[in-house]
Structure formats: structure tokens, C-alpha cells
Amino acid sequence: MNPKKALKAYKNEKFLGSPAARDLRILSEYLEPKERFRRQKVVDTVVFFGSARTPSKEDATAQMQSLKDSGKATDTDMEKARIALENSRYYEDAMELARRITAWTKERYTPSSRFIVCTGGGPGIMEAANRGAKKAGGKSIGLNISLPFEQYPNPYIDEELNFEFNYFFMRKFWLAYLAKAIVIFPGGFGTLDELMEVLTLIQTGKIKKDMKVLIYDRAFWDKIIQIENLAKYQTISEKDLKLFKWCDSVEEMEKELIAHFKKVEKKARLLK
């Protein structure tokens, strides 16, 4: 009797999911996105960071009304709903900014794919930015991550640009590698982590390209972190405060981003 053919290693799912094949899984999260970006002719991106918990104005208004109608809402419930409704302006602003810059780049660079809106692929500010890009008829990228509390991709990501990562560091690599600009909306631990990591990479020269970093709504962030105090107490240099810029309106952010895109475009022409 002839022995049964052995399973080829690259078809052996038990092996591929084992600790022994971790190197292959890491490499796959580099090579597979790289190939998809190549096929989709993605040159560079503008990445939106912000809270996954920020609701749209529509959803926040509906939640507030539902609590009122129930007649059972506590003062704490109503206060949380009030804050959610107040924060919903960030969702609306992120969506509008993404719509505006996508419309601008789509008109200027079609059929090329320049400065595409990219997010972490989840809800909240991520959904808002992807939604704005789709409203403008542009491409929309989502780099999701597998979490114990499942974060599902929002419905505004292009199917061919919808990614799911296992390793945070590979996801962070792709968020930063293609980015020519980073937009930071109010958020939590994840947003702070992403902001500080990008600033550290720029500060230390590990990111050598000209990357614009915009932080939205200084009034919010001043309640959370007093970043200028890092310079005051000499844990960073005064010049490090110029690695980012505060913005307080969609119009200001749009102006900053478009000026930066033109600068990047001009520099690229000069290098040819």
C-alpha cells in the first residue's frame, strides 16, 4: 500500500498557527498588505486617529432621546449621554475633514491614489473618517486589529483595503509607513499611544520623511495632558514642540493638510 502523501508545509494550518510558525505569520502581515497596496496603487496615506467610542451626532441624539423617553434614566446616565452628544461633534468634524481632503486629492491626482484616508478600521472617529472618504467617492483604508473584545471593521472601508492584523507592531508599521500626515482627534489610551509613538519616531529620526502631525481641539487635550510642561521640565527640547501643530477647526486642518500635500508633491518633482 502506498503511503498517504504528506501535507505541504505551507498548507499545514496546524503548523501555521503554532508558535513555531510565528515568524511566518509576522512576515505575512508585512508581505500580504504590501502586495494589496501595490495592486490598488496606494502611494501614500493620511491617517486619522481618535476614540473608537465617539458616536455620530445622530446616534448620540437618539440615545439621549431614548433615555428621556424611558423615564428611568439616572442623573449619571443623563450626564454620560450629554457628554456623548457633546463629543459627537468630533465624529462629524472628522467625517467632514476626510470628505474635504478626499474630494481635493481625488480631483487633483486621479487616476493616481494619493493621500488616501486610512484608519484603524473600527468604530468612532475611525468610522467617521472612512465614512467621509466614501462620501467623497474616494478610496478608504482600514487597518483593523484582532482584540479580545472584537473590534469589527466599520462599513465604510473598501473591501480590497480592509485588513485584519494579529500583531499590533505590524499594524502600527503600516499605519506609519505610508503616512504623509497624521491627524489626532480626541481619544483614549490607544490614541495617546499612537501620537506619542509617532512623535518619538520623528524626534529620533526614525521617520525621516516630512510627516505633518495635527492635533485637534487644544481645549480638550489641555484637560488631559499639558504637553508643553515636558519642555518646561526639560524632558524634551523646546524645538520638539514644533513636531506637531494644534488645530481648532476643520477649515484650519484642511488648509494645513492641503498645503502639506502640495509641499510633498513639489519635493517629489524636484527629486526626479
C-alpha positions as CSV (number, residue, x, y, z in Angstrom):
1,M,0.0,0.0,0.0
2,N,1.3,3.4,-0.9
3,P,1.8,5.8,2.0
4,K,-0.5,8.8,2.1
5,K,1.0,11.9,0.6
6,A,2.3,14.3,3.3
7,L,0.8,17.7,3.6
8,K,2.9,20.5,2.2
9,A,4.2,22.8,5.0
10,Y,2.5,26.0,3.6
11,K,-0.9,24.2,3.6
12,N,-0.5,22.8,7.1
13,E,-2.8,25.0,9.1
14,K,-1.9,23.4,12.4
15,F,1.7,24.2,11.8
16,L,1.0,27.8,10.5
17,G,-1.0,28.5,13.7
18,S,1.7,27.2,16.0
19,P,4.4,29.1,17.9
20,A,7.0,27.6,15.6
21,A,5.5,29.5,12.6
22,R,5.2,32.9,14.3
23,D,8.0,34.3,12.1
24,L,5.9,33.3,9.0
25,R,2.8,34.9,10.4
26,I,4.7,38.1,11.1
27,L,6.2,38.1,7.7
28,S,2.7,37.5,6.1
29,E,1.4,40.7,7.8
30,Y,4.1,42.6,6.0
31,L,4.0,40.9,2.6
32,E,0.3,40.5,2.1
33,P,-0.6,44.2,2.8
34,K,2.3,45.3,0.7
35,E,1.0,43.3,-2.3
36,R,-2.5,44.6,-1.8
37,F,-1.4,48.2,-1.6
38,R,0.7,47.6,-4.8
39,R,-2.3,46.2,-6.6
40,Q,-4.5,49.1,-5.5
41,K,-1.8,51.6,-6.5
42,V,-1.8,53.2,-3.0
43,V,1.1,55.7,-2.9
44,D,0.6,57.3,0.5
45,T,-2.0,58.0,3.2
46,V,-3.3,60.5,5.7
47,V,-4.1,58.6,8.9
48,F,-6.9,59.5,11.3
49,F,-6.5,58.5,15.0
50,G,-9.2,59.1,17.7
51,S,-11.6,57.4,20.1
52,A,-13.5,54.3,19.0
53,R,-16.2,55.3,21.4
54,T,-17.1,58.7,19.8
55,P,-20.7,58.4,18.4
56,S,-22.2,60.2,15.5
57,K,-24.5,63.1,16.3
58,E,-27.4,61.0,15.0
59,D,-26.6,58.1,17.3
60,A,-25.9,60.3,20.3
61,T,-29.1,62.3,19.8
62,A,-31.1,59.1,19.6
63,Q,-29.5,57.7,22.8
64,M,-30.3,60.9,24.6
65,Q,-34.0,60.8,23.4
66,S,-34.3,57.2,24.4
67,L,-33.1,57.9,27.9
68,K,-35.6,60.8,28.2
69,D,-38.5,58.6,26.9
70,S,-37.7,55.8,29.3
71,G,-38.3,57.9,32.4
72,K,-35.9,55.6,34.2
73,A,-32.6,57.4,33.4
74,T,-30.4,58.4,36.4
75,D,-28.5,61.7,36.6
76,T,-25.4,59.7,35.8
77,D,-27.0,58.2,32.7
78,M,-28.1,61.6,31.5
79,E,-24.6,63.2,32.2
80,K,-22.9,60.4,30.2
81,A,-25.4,60.9,27.3
82,R,-24.8,64.7,27.4
83,I,-21.1,64.2,27.1
84,A,-21.5,61.7,24.3
85,L,-23.7,64.2,22.5
86,E,-21.1,66.9,23.0
87,N,-18.3,64.6,21.8
88,S,-20.3,63.7,18.7
89,R,-19.0,66.9,17.1
90,Y,-15.6,65.2,16.8
91,Y,-17.2,62.4,14.7
92,E,-18.9,65.0,12.5
93,D,-15.7,67.1,12.1
94,A,-13.6,64.0,11.3
95,M,-16.1,62.9,8.7
96,E,-16.2,66.4,7.1
97,L,-12.4,66.7,7.1
98,A,-12.0,63.3,5.5
99,R,-14.6,64.2,2.9
100,R,-12.9,67.5,2.0
101,I,-9.4,66.2,1.6
102,T,-10.6,63.2,-0.3
103,A,-12.5,65.4,-2.7
104,W,-9.4,67.6,-3.2
105,T,-7.0,64.7,-3.7
106,K,-9.4,62.8,-5.9
107,E,-9.8,65.8,-8.3
108,R,-6.1,66.5,-8.3
109,Y,-4.5,63.1,-8.5
110,T,-7.0,60.8,-10.3
111,P,-6.2,58.2,-11.6
112,S,-3.3,58.0,-9.1
113,S,-4.1,57.2,-5.5
114,R,-2.5,59.9,-3.3
115,F,-3.1,60.8,0.3
116,I,-5.8,58.2,0.9
117,V,-7.7,58.3,4.2
118,C,-6.6,55.5,6.4
119,T,-7.8,54.5,9.9
120,G,-7.6,51.7,12.4
121,G,-10.7,50.3,10.8
122,G,-13.0,50.3,13.8
123,P,-15.9,52.5,15.0
124,G,-16.0,56.1,16.4
125,I,-13.5,58.5,14.8
126,M,-12.2,55.7,12.6
127,E,-15.6,55.1,11.1
128,A,-16.2,58.9,10.7
129,A,-13.0,59.3,8.6
130,N,-13.7,56.2,6.5
131,R,-17.3,57.4,6.0
132,G,-16.1,60.9,4.9
133,A,-13.8,59.4,2.3
134,K,-16.6,57.3,0.9
135,K,-18.9,60.3,0.8
136,A,-16.4,62.0,-1.5
137,G,-16.2,58.9,-3.7
138,G,-12.6,58.1,-2.8
139,K,-10.7,55.0,-1.6
140,S,-10.9,54.2,2.1
141,I,-8.4,52.1,4.1
142,G,-9.0,50.3,7.4
143,L,-6.2,48.5,9.3
144,N,-8.1,46.6,11.9
145,I,-6.7,44.5,14.8
146,S,-8.0,41.3,16.5
147,L,-8.9,42.1,20.1
148,P,-10.4,40.0,23.0
149,F,-13.4,42.4,22.7
150,E,-13.9,42.1,19.0
151,Q,-13.4,45.3,17.0
152,Y,-15.3,44.8,13.8
153,P,-14.5,46.8,10.7
154,N,-16.8,49.7,10.0
155,P,-18.9,49.5,6.8
156,Y,-17.1,52.4,5.0
157,I,-13.9,50.6,4.2
158,D,-13.1,49.4,0.6
159,E,-13.3,45.6,0.6
160,E,-9.9,45.3,-1.0
161,L,-8.4,47.7,1.5
162,N,-9.9,46.1,4.6
163,F,-7.1,44.5,6.7
164,E,-7.1,42.4,9.9
165,F,-3.9,42.2,11.9
166,N,-2.9,40.0,14.7
167,Y,0.3,41.8,15.7
168,F,0.0,45.4,16.9
169,F,3.5,46.2,15.8
170,M,2.8,45.2,12.2
171,R,-0.4,47.2,12.2
172,K,1.5,50.2,13.6
173,F,4.2,49.7,10.9
174,W,1.6,50.0,8.1
175,L,-0.2,52.9,9.7
176,A,3.1,54.9,9.8
177,Y,4.9,53.6,6.7
178,L,2.6,55.0,4.1
179,A,1.5,58.1,6.0
180,K,2.4,61.6,4.9
181,A,0.2,63.1,7.6
182,I,-1.3,62.1,10.9
183,V,-4.5,63.6,12.3
184,I,-5.2,63.2,16.0
185,F,-8.7,63.6,17.3
186,P,-9.7,63.3,21.0
187,G,-9.2,59.7,22.2
188,G,-8.0,57.4,24.9
189,F,-5.0,55.2,25.6
190,G,-4.7,54.0,22.1
191,T,-4.8,57.5,20.6
192,L,-2.2,58.7,23.1
193,D,0.0,55.7,22.4
194,E,-0.2,56.3,18.6
195,L,0.5,60.0,19.0
196,M,3.5,59.6,21.3
197,E,5.0,56.8,19.2
198,V,4.8,58.8,16.0
199,L,6.3,61.9,17.7
200,T,9.1,59.7,19.2
201,L,9.9,58.2,15.8
202,I,10.1,61.7,14.2
203,Q,12.0,63.1,17.2
204,T,14.6,60.4,17.0
205,G,14.9,60.5,13.2
206,K,13.5,57.0,12.6
207,I,10.8,58.7,10.5
208,K,12.9,60.7,8.0
209,K,10.1,61.8,5.7
210,D,8.3,65.1,6.1
211,M,5.3,64.0,8.1
212,K,2.6,66.5,9.2
213,V,1.1,65.9,12.7
214,L,-2.0,67.8,13.5
215,I,-3.8,67.6,16.9
216,Y,-7.4,68.6,17.0
217,D,-9.1,70.7,19.7
218,R,-6.4,72.0,22.1
219,A,-9.1,72.8,24.7
220,F,-9.8,69.1,25.1
221,W,-6.2,68.0,25.1
222,D,-5.1,70.6,27.6
223,K,-7.5,69.0,30.1
224,I,-5.8,65.6,29.5
225,I,-2.1,66.4,29.1
226,Q,-0.1,69.6,29.5
227,I,2.4,68.7,26.8
228,E,4.3,72.0,27.0
229,N,5.3,71.1,30.5
230,L,7.6,68.4,29.0
231,A,9.7,71.2,27.6
232,K,9.3,73.3,30.8
233,Y,10.7,70.5,32.9
234,Q,13.4,69.8,30.3
235,T,12.3,66.2,29.4
236,I,12.1,67.3,25.8
237,S,13.6,70.2,23.9
238,E,11.6,73.4,23.0
239,K,12.1,72.5,19.3
240,D,10.2,69.3,19.9
241,L,7.0,71.2,20.4
242,K,7.3,72.1,16.7
243,L,6.9,68.4,15.7
244,F,3.1,68.9,15.8
245,K,0.5,71.6,15.3
246,W,-2.7,72.4,17.2
247,C,-5.8,73.0,15.2
248,D,-9.2,74.0,16.3
249,S,-11.4,73.9,13.2
250,V,-12.0,71.7,10.2
251,E,-11.0,74.6,8.0
252,E,-7.7,75.1,9.7
253,M,-6.9,71.4,9.4
254,E,-7.9,71.3,5.8
255,K,-5.7,74.3,5.0
256,E,-2.7,72.7,6.8
257,L,-3.1,69.4,5.1
258,I,-3.5,70.7,1.6
259,A,-0.5,73.0,1.9
260,H,1.5,70.0,3.2
261,F,0.3,67.8,0.3
262,K,1.4,70.4,-2.2
263,K,4.8,70.7,-0.5
264,V,5.3,66.9,-0.6
265,E,4.3,66.9,-4.3
266,K,6.7,69.7,-5.1
267,K,9.6,68.0,-3.3
268,A,8.9,64.7,-5.2
269,R,9.1,66.6,-8.5
270,L,12.4,68.2,-7.6
271,L,13.9,64.8,-6.7
272,K,13.0,63.3,-10.1
